[in-house]
Amino acid sequence: MTLADVLHPLQQPLVTVLDTPVSWTEVLGFGSGALCVWLVARQHLANWPIGIANNLFFILLFAQSGLYADAGLQIVFISLAAYGWWTWTHGGGPGTSVLPVRSTTRTEWTWLLAAGAAGTLGLTLLLSRATDSTVPFWDALTTSLSLMATYGQCRKRVESWWLWIAADVVYIPLYAYKELYLTSLLYAGFLTLCVVGLRNWSRDLAPVRRQNAVAPV
């Protein structure tokens, strides 16, 4: 039995939405993705293994749909998930095993924005010249935004939610254009969960800001 034989059932239609067949892969990606973002918003450690499962489903889904940058992005996400899992349990510093929510520093913003711009440009050129992608710029842009947001999530930077929100605003019409309607709906749900996550993490950050404000110089 080959890998293709194992994966074939996941690629079969399960339901039809707007006259478009929806595969098991998309349904499982929908469920695991929604659960993952909900767990991140609650700062629950289980978001990392659930997120890895979600990445595996989306590798199959995006590769089938010609979203090659997004498919490759999932492999990077798996590596970042391992890093984030470790950081959330070991990155709190002396005296604590819990990583606190923090704001993104000016230095982090500088290199994040520079890396994001360079990544978008480089991926756009690569996808335009080396693949049959019909949406090279938008695929590259969402890839860069997602990587920036994932870094922030790994480090519990509250502004990572704003980056996810920006990515989702592009993802929703992009997936609908590629006729991935269930995934587009999923990302609309992600957008809502991102707002909830931003609120929750901002609430946890508030005491830290107050403490810094009254700290002696």
Secondary structure, 3 states (H helix, E strand, C coil): CCHHHHHHHHHCEEEEECCEEEEHHHHHHHHHHHHHHHHHHCCCCCHHHHHHHHHHHHHHHHHHCCCHHHHHHHHHHHHHHHHHHHHHHHCCCCCCCCCCCECCCHHHHHHHHHHHHHHHHHHHHHHHHHCCCCCHHHHHHHHHHHHHHHHHHHCCECCHHHHHHHHHHHHHHHHHHCCCHHHHHHHHHHHHHHHHHHHHHHHHHHHHHHHHHHCCC
